[in-house]
Amino acid sequence: MQKILYYTVYGLLYAFSLLPLRLLYLFGDGIYFLIFHVVHYRRRVVWKNLTESFPEKKEQELRRIEKGFYHWFCDYLVESIKLFSISEEEIKRRMVFKETEIVDECVSSGQSCAIYLGHYCNWEWVTSLPFWISPKAHRFITRWKTRAWTRCSLPSANASTRCAFRWPIPSVG
């Protein structure tokens, strides 16, 4: 039963991910309306966090920030779903890493290399990093062994460079 549910949900999400991102953003706007105005998803928690983090801001400004957060959250959701089917060309157009030649130079000269990234916007799109660095540097990217996580990785990345799409997927045996 768990496999049936998994494949059903996966199939629906994959089919949904085939839609153009512009259309997915429109769906995101609909989700925003539902979770913000109808369901009130975690509104008290968000409001408490905003008032405690920005006590100097007026209520009107906090309301603007609150709505902006929920819009961002819904965009993040549909962008994460888009990972199921996004092509290498499209993700490279939307997620750009600059000065990646520094990583390649470090690896080529046998030096250690660490990449530090800010955690803002869609963190899952960082899985496109292998498209920007030389294949020689790929061995330093964490490999995920479970088949369920591998299925949700970027489709163009080979098995040695896949980074996980984080989604609680049941183990499929």
C-alpha positions in Angstrom: 0.0 0.0 0.0 2.9 2.4 0.8 4.4 1.8 -2.6 1.1 2.5 -4.3 0.8 5.8 -2.4 4.4 6.7 -3.1 4.1 6.1 -6.9 0.8 7.9 -7.0 2.0 11.0 -5.2 5.3 10.9 -7.2 3.5 10.6 -10.5 1.2 13.5 -9.7 4.0 15.7 -8.5 6.0 14.8 -11.6 3.1 15.5 -13.9 2.5 18.8 -12.1 6.3 19.7 -12.5 6.0 19.4 -16.3 4.0 22.6 -16.3 5.9 25.8 -17.2 7.3 27.6 -14.1 5.2 30.7 -14.9 2.1 28.6 -14.6 3.4 26.9 -11.4 3.8 30.4 -10.0 0.2 31.1 -10.7 -0.7 27.9 -8.8 1.6 29.2 -6.0 -0.5 32.4 -5.9 -3.6 30.2 -5.4 -1.9 28.2 -2.7 -0.9 31.6 -1.1 -4.6 32.6 -1.0 -5.6 29.3 0.6 -2.9 29.1 3.3 -2.9 32.8 4.2 -6.5 33.8 3.9 -8.4 30.5 4.4 -6.3 28.0 6.4 -4.2 30.6 8.3 -1.3 28.2 8.2 1.0 29.1 11.1 -0.1 32.7 11.1 0.2 33.1 14.9 3.8 31.7 14.8 4.9 33.9 11.9 3.3 37.0 13.5 4.9 36.2 16.9 8.3 35.8 15.2 8.0 39.0 13.3 6.9 41.1 16.2 9.7 39.7 18.4 12.3 40.1 15.7 11.3 43.6 14.6 9.8 45.4 17.6 10.6 48.8 16.1 8.5 48.2 13.0 4.9 49.4 12.7 2.1 46.9 12.3 1.5 47.9 8.7 5.1 47.1 7.8 5.0 43.8 9.6 1.8 42.9 7.7 3.7 43.6 4.4 6.6 41.4 5.5 4.2 38.7 6.6 2.4 38.6 3.3 5.8 38.7 1.5 6.9 35.7 3.4 3.9 33.7 2.5 4.3 34.6 -1.2 7.9 33.5 -1.0 6.9 30.3 0.8 4.5 29.3 -1.9 7.0 30.2 -4.7 9.5 28.0 -2.9 7.0 25.1 -2.8 6.3 25.2 -6.6 10.0 25.7 -7.4 10.8 22.6 -5.3 8.2 20.6 -7.2 9.7 21.8 -10.5 12.9 20.0 -9.6 11.2 16.7 -10.6 11.5 17.6 -14.3 13.6 20.7 -14.8 16.2 20.4 -17.5 19.9 21.3 -17.1 19.5 24.2 -19.5 16.6 25.7 -17.5 18.1 25.3 -14.1 21.4 26.8 -15.3 19.4 29.8 -16.6 17.6 30.3 -13.3 20.4 29.3 -10.8 23.8 30.8 -11.6 27.0 30.1 -9.7 29.8 32.6 -10.3 33.6 32.1 -10.2 33.3 28.3 -10.1 36.7 28.2 -11.8 38.1 28.8 -8.3 36.8 25.4 -7.3 38.2 23.8 -10.4 41.6 25.4 -9.7 41.7 24.2 -6.1 40.8 20.6 -7.1 43.3 20.6 -10.0 46.1 21.8 -7.7 45.2 19.2 -5.0 44.1 21.9 -2.5 41.1 21.6 -0.1 38.1 23.6 -1.0 35.0 24.5 0.9 31.9 26.3 -0.6 29.8 28.4 1.7 26.4 29.5 0.5 23.8 31.7 2.1 20.5 29.9 2.8 18.1 32.1 1.0 15.6 31.4 -1.7 15.3 27.9 -3.0 18.1 25.9 -1.3 17.1 22.7 -3.3 18.2 24.4 -6.5 21.8 24.3 -5.2 21.7 20.7 -6.5 22.5 22.3 -9.9 26.1 23.0 -8.7 27.5 19.9 -10.6 26.5 21.6 -13.8 28.8 24.5 -13.1 32.0 22.8 -11.9 34.3 20.4 -13.7 33.6 16.7 -13.5 36.9 16.3 -11.6 35.4 18.2 -8.7 32.2 16.2 -8.6 33.7 13.6 -6.3 33.6 16.1 -3.4 29.8 16.4 -3.6 28.0 14.3 -1.1 26.4 11.2 -2.6 23.1 10.0 -1.5 22.7 6.2 -1.5 19.0 5.6 -1.1 17.0 4.9 -4.2 14.1 7.0 -3.1 16.3 10.1 -2.8 18.1 9.3 -6.0 14.8 9.3 -7.9 14.1 12.8 -6.8 17.5 14.2 -7.9 18.1 16.3 -10.9 17.5 14.1 -13.9 20.6 15.1 -15.8 23.1 14.6 -13.1 24.9 11.3 -13.2 24.7 8.9 -10.3 28.1 10.0 -8.9 27.1 13.7 -8.6 23.5 13.6 -7.4 22.5 15.8 -4.5 19.3 15.0 -2.7 16.0 16.7 -3.2 14.8 16.7 0.5 11.3 15.4 0.8 10.2 12.7 3.3 9.9 9.8 0.9 9.2 6.3 2.3 11.8 3.6 1.6 10.9 1.8 -1.5 12.2 -1.8 -1.5 
